[in-house]
Amino acid sequence: VFENLKILSLDGGPMNVTPSFSDLPCLEKLMLMNCKELMEVKESIGSLKKLQFLKIIGCIMLERLPDNIRELRSLKSLDLMGCVNLLSLRASTSWEFMDALPISSCESIRKLCFTNERIE
């Protein structure tokens, strides 16, 4: 039903965990904004091979992103503003088209790691 969906915005929803993204192969823009109870982003986010823009803004309970976020080869912008409890980010040096990585108001980030390793 949603296999051709290109933009998904979940704004302020009362969720602890994101839904699975496995059935959204065409998704280009994902926005998780002000989901104040969000604690987990599903591993299936790594399957979004066409994702170009990822905004996770104001998700104050989120402490980590799945490691396979590095598999998002088409990513141009990753916006993590206001994720005050985010502890680390494992980014990828293969994000060759990355234009922006705003992480302001993410005071808890203790580790920002760029790697070119692939997750198998």
Backbone as a printed PyTorch tensor [residue, N CA C, xyz], in Angstrom:
tensor([[[ 0.8150, -1.1950,  0.0000],
         [ 0.0000,  0.0000,  0.0000],
         [ 0.8590,  1.2590,  0.0000]],

        [[ 1.9390,  1.2700,  0.8200],
         [ 2.7680,  2.4750,  0.9300],
         [ 4.1250,  2.3200,  0.2480]],

        [[ 4.2800,  1.3300, -0.6180],
         [ 5.6020,  1.0780, -1.1910],
         [ 6.1330,  2.2130, -2.0500]],

        [[ 5.2800,  3.1210, -2.5200],
         [ 5.7260,  4.2560, -3.3280],
         [ 5.8190,  5.5560, -2.5410]],

        [[ 5.5750,  5.5010, -1.2410],
         [ 5.6270,  6.6900, -0.3900],
         [ 7.0440,  7.2780, -0.3780]],

        [[ 7.1540,  8.5900, -0.6050],
         [ 8.4580,  9.2490, -0.6450],
         [ 8.7360, 10.1090,  0.5760]],

        [[ 7.6920, 10.5970,  1.2450],
         [ 7.8550, 11.4710,  2.4120],
         [ 6.9810, 10.9410,  3.5460]],

        [[ 7.5960, 10.8280,  4.7280],
         [ 6.8560, 10.4010,  5.9180],
         [ 7.2210, 11.3320,  7.0600]],

        [[ 6.1970, 11.9400,  7.6550],
         [ 6.3940, 12.8360,  8.7860],
         [ 5.5840, 12.3180,  9.9680]],

        [[ 6.2770, 12.0040, 11.0490],
         [ 5.6350, 11.5900, 12.2910],
         [ 5.9400, 12.6910, 13.2930]],

        [[ 4.9700, 13.5330, 13.5450],
         [ 5.1860, 14.7350, 14.3440],
         [ 4.4290, 14.6590, 15.6590]],

        [[ 5.1830, 14.6140, 16.7600],
         [ 4.5780, 14.6610, 18.0810],
         [ 3.8200, 13.4290, 18.4900]],

        [[ 3.9930, 12.3530, 17.7600],
         [ 3.2590, 11.1360, 18.0730],
         [ 3.7020, 10.4990, 19.3810]],

        [[ 2.7560,  9.9140, 20.1180],
         [ 3.0890,  9.2670, 21.3930],
         [ 3.6040,  7.8480, 21.1670]],

        [[ 4.8430,  7.7170, 20.6980],
         [ 5.4010,  6.3870, 20.4460],
         [ 6.7480,  6.2380, 21.1380]],

        [[ 7.0080,  5.0310, 21.6190],
         [ 8.2960,  4.7180, 22.2400],
         [ 9.2740,  4.1890, 21.2040]],

        [[ 8.7430,  3.5190, 20.1810],
         [ 9.5410,  2.8720, 19.1430],
         [ 8.9490,  3.2510, 17.7900]],

        [[ 9.8030,  3.5020, 16.8220],
         [ 9.2960,  3.8070, 15.4810],
         [ 8.6540,  2.5640, 14.8800]],

        [[ 7.7940,  2.7640, 13.9170],
         [ 7.2890,  1.6060, 13.1770],
         [ 8.4150,  1.0430, 12.3090]],

        [[ 8.1930, -0.1280, 11.7690],
         [ 9.1600, -0.7060, 10.8330],
         [ 9.1220,  0.0920,  9.5350]],

        [[10.2920,  0.2600,  8.9330],
         [10.3930,  0.9880,  7.6720],
         [10.6100,  0.0410,  6.4940]],

        [[10.5440, -1.2610,  6.7480],
         [10.8580, -2.2750,  5.7370],
         [ 9.9960, -2.1860,  4.4860]],

        [[ 8.7600, -1.7590,  4.6200],
         [ 7.8410, -1.7190,  3.4760],
         [ 7.8040, -0.3690,  2.7820]],

        [[ 8.8450,  0.4560,  2.9960],
         [ 8.8890,  1.8010,  2.4110],
         [10.1570,  1.9870,  1.5660]],

        [[10.3560,  1.1760,  0.5380],
         [11.6190,  1.2150, -0.2200],
         [11.8710,  2.5100, -0.9840]],

        [[10.8480,  3.3000, -1.2430],
         [11.0050,  4.5390, -2.0180],
         [11.1330,  5.7810, -1.1510]],

        [[11.1340,  5.6080,  0.1740],
         [11.1510,  6.7590,  1.0800],
         [12.4250,  7.5890,  0.8770]],

        [[12.2480,  8.8940,  0.6540],
         [13.3590,  9.8180,  0.4420],
         [13.5270, 10.7940,  1.5960]],

        [[12.4390, 11.0530,  2.3220],
         [12.4860, 12.0320,  3.4010],
         [11.6970, 11.4790,  4.5900]],

        [[12.3770, 11.4010,  5.7470],
         [11.7520, 10.9080,  6.9690],
         [11.9420, 11.9500,  8.0600]],

        [[10.8300, 12.3480,  8.6810],
         [10.8800, 13.3450,  9.7400],
         [10.2200, 12.7730, 10.9910]],

        [[10.9830, 12.7100, 12.0560],
         [10.4890, 12.3240, 13.3720],
         [10.6730, 13.5490, 14.2390]],

        [[ 9.6150, 14.3050, 14.4430],
         [ 9.7620, 15.5930, 15.1020],
         [ 8.9040, 15.6730, 16.3590]],

        [[ 9.5610, 16.0630, 17.4460],
         [ 8.9000, 16.2620, 18.7360],
         [ 8.1780, 15.0150, 19.2350]],

        [[ 8.7370, 13.8620, 18.9330],
         [ 8.2260, 12.6020, 19.4720],
         [ 8.9370, 12.4220, 20.8170]],

        [[ 8.4450, 13.0900, 21.8200],
         [ 9.1390, 13.2230, 23.0960],
         [ 9.3020, 11.9110, 23.8610]],

        [[ 8.5180, 10.8940, 23.5330],
         [ 8.6150,  9.5960, 24.2020],
         [ 9.4380,  8.5830, 23.4110]],

        [[ 9.9000,  8.9640, 22.2220],
         [10.6350,  8.0430, 21.3570],
         [11.9620,  7.6340, 21.9900]],

        [[12.1480,  6.3320, 22.1670],
         [13.3680,  5.8060, 22.7730],
         [14.1630,  4.9260, 21.8130]],

        [[13.5060,  4.4490, 20.7470],
         [14.1810,  3.5140, 19.8420],
         [13.7610,  3.7470, 18.3960]],

        [[14.7650,  3.7910, 17.5130],
         [14.5250,  3.8220, 16.0740],
         [14.8210,  2.4120, 15.5740]],

        [[13.8550,  1.8110, 14.9110],
         [13.9930,  0.4250, 14.4430],
         [15.1750,  0.2620, 13.4880]],

        [[15.8130, -0.9080, 13.5690],
         [16.9400, -1.2510, 12.6890],
         [16.5540, -1.1750, 11.2090]],

        [[15.2770, -1.3430, 10.9150],
         [14.8320, -1.3400,  9.5200],
         [15.1030, -0.0080,  8.8270]],

        [[15.4780,  1.0240,  9.5750],
         [15.8200,  2.3020,  8.9460],
         [17.0040,  2.1270,  7.9850]],

        [[17.8640,  1.1690,  8.2730],
         [19.0160,  0.9020,  7.4100],
         [18.6530,  0.3700,  6.0370]],

        [[17.4170, -0.0600,  5.8620],
         [16.9750, -0.5920,  4.5690],
         [16.4790,  0.4990,  3.6270]],

        [[16.4550,  1.7330,  4.0850],
         [15.9310,  2.8420,  3.2680],
         [17.0230,  3.3780,  2.3440]],

        [[17.3020,  2.6500,  1.3070],
         [18.4240,  2.9500,  0.4090],
         [18.2590,  4.2520, -0.3680]],

        [[17.0400,  4.7530, -0.4940],
         [16.8030,  6.0090, -1.2260],
         [16.6570,  7.2110, -0.3020]],

        [[16.7680,  6.9970,  1.0060],
         [16.5630,  8.0830,  1.9690],
         [17.6470,  9.1480,  1.8060]],

        [[17.2090, 10.3910,  1.5860],
         [18.1250, 11.5040,  1.3980],
         [18.1180, 12.4710,  2.5770]],

        [[16.9650, 12.6140,  3.2180],
         [16.8240, 13.5660,  4.3140],
         [16.2230, 12.8670,  5.5250]],

        [[16.9410, 12.9340,  6.6420],
         [16.4680, 12.3410,  7.8890],
         [16.5080, 13.4160,  8.9650]],

        [[15.3350, 13.7570,  9.4740],
         [15.2340, 14.7480, 10.5500],
         [14.6830, 14.0440, 11.7770]],

        [[15.4710, 14.0740, 12.8360],
         [15.0270, 13.5670, 14.1270],
         [15.2210, 14.7370, 15.0840]],

        [[14.1590, 15.4890, 15.2850],
         [14.2550, 16.7590, 15.9970],
         [13.3910, 16.7260, 17.2580]],

        [[13.9900, 17.1120, 18.3700],
         [13.2370, 17.2340, 19.6070],
         [12.7850, 15.9160, 20.2110]],

        [[13.4480, 14.8370, 19.8620],
         [13.1180, 13.5220, 20.4220],
         [13.9750, 13.3470, 21.6750]],

        [[13.5020, 13.8930, 22.7670],
         [14.3250, 14.0900, 23.9600],
         [14.6620, 12.8090, 24.7230]],

        [[13.9610, 11.7150, 24.4890],
         [14.2480, 10.4620, 25.1890],
         [15.1910,  9.5490, 24.3930]],

        [[15.4270,  9.8710, 23.1410],
         [16.2510,  9.0310, 22.2760],
         [17.7120,  9.0920, 22.6960]],

        [[18.3060,  7.9190, 22.9830],
         [19.7020,  7.8640, 23.4190],
         [20.6500,  7.3580, 22.3460]],

        [[20.1370,  6.5820, 21.4040],
         [21.0130,  6.0630, 20.3580],
         [20.2350,  5.7940, 19.0810]],

        [[20.9890,  5.7600, 17.9970],
         [20.4430,  5.3830, 16.7060],
         [21.0370,  4.0230, 16.3420]],

        [[20.3450,  3.2230, 15.5590],
         [20.9100,  1.9270, 15.1800],
         [22.2120,  2.1010, 14.3930]],

        [[23.1550,  1.1970, 14.6150],
         [24.4380,  1.2800, 13.9100],
         [24.2760,  1.2160, 12.3980]],

        [[23.2510,  0.5200, 11.9270],
         [23.1090,  0.3810, 10.4790],
         [22.6380,  1.6560,  9.7930]],

        [[22.5100,  2.7370, 10.5400],
         [22.2260,  4.0290,  9.9180],
         [23.3540,  4.3840,  8.9440]],

        [[24.5150,  3.7760,  9.1570],
         [25.6540,  3.9930,  8.2540],
         [25.3940,  3.4600,  6.8570]],

        [[24.4020,  2.5850,  6.7170],
         [24.0880,  1.9880,  5.4160],
         [23.2810,  2.9180,  4.5140]],

        [[22.9100,  4.0780,  5.0090],
         [22.1090,  5.0260,  4.2260],
         [23.0090,  5.7960,  3.2660]],

        [[23.3250,  5.1860,  2.1560],
         [24.2890,  5.7240,  1.1950],
         [23.8200,  6.9780,  0.4700]],

        [[22.5080,  7.1920,  0.3720],
         [21.9770,  8.3480, -0.3560],
         [21.7550,  9.5580,  0.5350]],

        [[22.0530,  9.4270,  1.8190],
         [21.7520, 10.4790,  2.7840],
         [22.5000, 11.7810,  2.4670]],

        [[21.7420, 12.8780,  2.3750],
         [22.3090, 14.2000,  2.1220],
         [22.2680, 15.0730,  3.3720]],

        [[21.2700, 14.8360,  4.2260],
         [21.1160, 15.6630,  5.4170],
         [20.6000, 14.8120,  6.5690]],

        [[21.3190, 14.8920,  7.6910],
         [20.9140, 14.2260,  8.9230],
         [20.8150, 15.3080,  9.9900]],

        [[19.6040, 15.5790, 10.4460],
         [19.3540, 16.6630, 11.3960],
         [18.9250, 16.0480, 12.7240]],

        [[19.7230, 16.2550, 13.7590],
         [19.4570, 15.6770, 15.0750],
         [19.2530, 16.7500, 16.1360]],

        [[18.8350, 17.9170, 15.7540],
         [18.7150, 19.0300, 16.6920],
         [17.7240, 18.7180, 17.8130]],

        [[18.1270, 19.0540, 19.0270],
         [17.2520, 18.9250, 20.1700],
         [17.1040, 17.5300, 20.7360]],

        [[17.9060, 16.5910, 20.2640],
         [17.8830, 15.2280, 20.8300],
         [18.8530, 15.2250, 22.0060]],

        [[18.4180, 15.7860, 23.1070],
         [19.3010, 16.1200, 24.2270],
         [19.9090, 14.9120, 24.9360]],

        [[19.3320, 13.7210, 24.7820],
         [19.8710, 12.5290, 25.4400],
         [20.6290, 11.6060, 24.4930]],

        [[20.7920, 12.0140, 23.2420],
         [21.5370, 11.2030, 22.2830],
         [22.9960, 11.1280, 22.7240]],

        [[23.4950,  9.8950, 22.9250],
         [24.8280,  9.7050, 23.4970],
         [25.9370,  9.5890, 22.4580]],

        [[25.6150,  8.9900, 21.2990],
         [26.6630,  8.8000, 20.2920],
         [26.0400,  8.7130, 18.9030]],

        [[26.8900,  8.8710, 17.9210],
         [26.4740,  8.7580, 16.5290],
         [27.5830,  8.0690, 15.7680]],

        [[27.2610,  6.9420, 15.1660],
         [28.2080,  6.2250, 14.3100],
         [27.8590,  6.5690, 12.8720]],

        [[28.5940,  7.4840, 12.3230],
         [28.3470,  7.9580, 10.9610],
         [29.2200,  7.1810,  9.9800]],

        [[29.0670,  7.4710,  8.7220],
         [29.8150,  6.7640,  7.6980],
         [30.5840,  7.7330,  6.8150]],

        [[31.8180,  7.3850,  6.5110],
         [32.5820,  8.2110,  5.5760],
         [32.0570,  8.0380,  4.1580]],

        [[31.1810,  7.0630,  3.9550],
         [30.6030,  6.8650,  2.6210],
         [29.4150,  7.7860,  2.3740]],

        [[29.0860,  8.6290,  3.3350],
         [28.0380,  9.6210,  3.1110],
         [28.6320, 10.7410,  2.2660]],

        [[29.0330, 10.3970,  1.0610],
         [29.7570, 11.3310,  0.2100],
         [28.9100, 12.5130, -0.2620]],

        [[27.6070, 12.3840, -0.2090],
         [26.7450, 13.4620, -0.6700],
         [26.1740, 14.2770,  0.4890]],

        [[26.6510, 14.0350,  1.6990],
         [26.1370, 14.7100,  2.8900],
         [26.4030, 16.2110,  2.8040]],

        [[25.3320, 16.9860,  2.9050],
         [25.4350, 18.4400,  2.8790],
         [25.3980, 19.0370,  4.2770]],

        [[24.6710, 18.3770,  5.1970],
         [24.4730, 18.9690,  6.5160],
         [24.3490, 17.8920,  7.5880]],

        [[24.8990, 18.2070,  8.7690],
         [24.7920, 17.3430,  9.9390],
         [24.5850, 18.2140, 11.1770]],

        [[23.4110, 18.8600, 11.2850],
         [23.1480, 19.6990, 12.4610],
         [22.9000, 18.8430, 13.7020]],

        [[23.6750, 19.0930, 14.7490],
         [23.4990, 18.3560, 16.0030],
         [23.4220, 19.3200, 17.1870]],

        [[22.9780, 20.5420, 16.9530],
         [22.9040, 21.4980, 18.0570],
         [21.8740, 21.0480, 19.0840]],

        [[22.1030, 21.4510, 20.3160],
         [21.2730, 21.0750, 21.4630],
         [21.3140, 19.5760, 21.7450]],

        [[22.3560, 18.9080, 21.3100],
         [22.5630, 17.4900, 21.6280],
         [23.7140, 17.4180, 22.6240]],

        [[23.4870, 17.9830, 23.8000],
         [24.5460, 18.1400, 24.7960],
         [25.1120, 16.8200, 25.3100]],

        [[24.3650, 15.7280, 25.1840],
         [24.7990, 14.4460, 25.7370],
         [25.7320, 13.6610, 24.8190]],

        [[25.8770, 14.0960, 23.5710],
         [26.7400, 13.3410, 22.6490],
         [28.1660, 13.3370, 23.1850]],

        [[28.6470, 12.1400, 23.4290],
         [30.0100, 11.9530, 23.9360],
         [30.9220, 11.3490, 22.8810]],

        [[30.3080, 10.7640, 21.8400],
         [31.1040, 10.0790, 20.8350],
         [30.4940, 10.3040, 19.4570]],

        [[31.2970, 10.8190, 18.5530],
         [30.9170, 10.9920, 17.1590],
         [31.9610, 10.2450, 16.3530]],

        [[31.5610,  9.1310, 15.7950],
         [32.4990,  8.2280, 15.1430],
         [32.1910,  8.1330, 13.6560]],

        [[33.1850,  8.4240, 12.8210],
         [33.0540,  8.2490, 11.3810],
         [33.8510,  7.0250, 10.9820]],

        [[33.2090,  6.1290, 10.2670],
         [33.8690,  4.9020,  9.8710],
         [33.4850,  4.5400,  8.4450]],

        [[34.3300,  3.7710,  7.7900],
         [33.9830,  3.2980,  6.4470],
         [33.6840,  1.8170,  6.4440]],

        [[33.4880,  1.2320,  7.6300],
         [33.1490, -0.1760,  7.7270],
         [31.7060, -0.3940,  7.3140]],

        [[31.4600, -1.5110,  6.6250],
         [30.1100, -1.9200,  6.2810],
         [29.6010, -2.8900,  7.3140]],

        [[28.3470, -2.8090,  7.6260],
         [27.7200, -3.7630,  8.5260],
         [27.2030, -4.9180,  7.6840]],

        [[27.5690, -6.1120,  8.0000],
         [27.1090, -7.2950,  7.2490],
         [26.0280, -8.0080,  8.0090]]])
